[in-house]
Amino acid sequence: MLKAIKKAKRLGVEVCGFVFCTHILTQEMKKSRRNHKEEYPNVVLSSHILRSVDEWDRLSTAMIAGSVKPVVARFIENLDEELKSNRFKGTSLFTTCIGGVASLNYV
């Protein structure tokens, strides 16, 4: 997987998506997730997005997440720059799909 990620990065691919046939995270999958985050943060893993037994649910959710991720990332970067240029001193938080909140660094 790391080899494919490096190639995608070299080719200028904005987001890579990987779909595993299982929703159970093995030690190898956890290790690969750590490795890919260091190498290329714009990777979507189906098992990380949705831990469902049904492959189609994980595949379609990962595809949608991969297509939305760069758009949302650019929006957040632009928003952050705009807030800083207007001397915003507060903390920006975003509501997550599971009901929590996330900071600009996490999103």
N, C-alpha and C positions, 0 to 999 in steps of 0.2 A: 504494500500500500504506500509506503514512504517513497518508493521509486516512482510510482504513478503521480504522487503529489509533487515531487520535485520536477517531473516532466511538465505537468500542468502549469506550475509556477513559471518555468522557463518559457513556455509557450504563451504566457500572458492570460491564462484562464482565470477568470475572476473568482469563481467558486467551484470547488470540487464536491461531488456528492458520492457517498459510498453506501450501498445497501447490503447489510449482512442478512444471511438466510435465517438467522436466529435473533431473537430479541434479548436473549440472556447474555450479559456482558461477561466474557471470559477474561482471564488474566491477560491473555495476548491482546484482546481487543482494548482493554484498559491501557495497556502499555502503548499500543499504536495510537490511541487517542492523545496521550501525553506527547508522544513524538511528533504527531502531525501539528499539534497546536504550536510547538516551538518552530517548526519548519514553515508552516503556512496556516495562519489562523482562519482563513476563509474556506474551511472544510466542513461539510455537513455529513454526520454519520447518522444513519437511520435509527440505529439502536439507541443513540443518545437523544434524538428528537422525540421518539415515541416508542415506549417499551410495550409493544403490542405483539401478540402471537401472529396476527395476520400480516403477511408480507406486503400485501397491496396497501394497507393502511400506512405502514412504515415507509414504503416506496413513495407513495403520493405525498405524504407529509414532508419527507426529505426533499422531494423535488420542489415543492412550493416554498419551503424554507430557503432552499438554495437560490431560487429566483428572486425572493424578496430581500434576502440578506444584504446584497450590495446597495440596493435602493435605500433601505432603511439606514444602513451605515453612512451613506453620503448625506442623507437628511440630518442625521444626528450630528455629524461633523460640521455641517453648515450651521445648524442651530447653535451648537456650542461656540463656534466662531462669532456668530451674530450676538449671542449673549455676552461674550467677553468684550466685544467691541463696544457694547452699550453699558459696560461696567457692571454687569449683573454680579452680585455678590452671594446670591443664594445657592442652593443645591438643586440640581436638576434630577428628578426621578421619573422613571417611566413605569407604568403599570405593566406587569407581565401577564401572559395568557393563563397562568395558574393562580392569579390573584395576589401575587406579591409585587414588590417594587424593585427596580434595578437602577443603578447609577449609570452615568454616561460611559464610564469605563467598562462596565459589564455588558451593556447592550452592544 
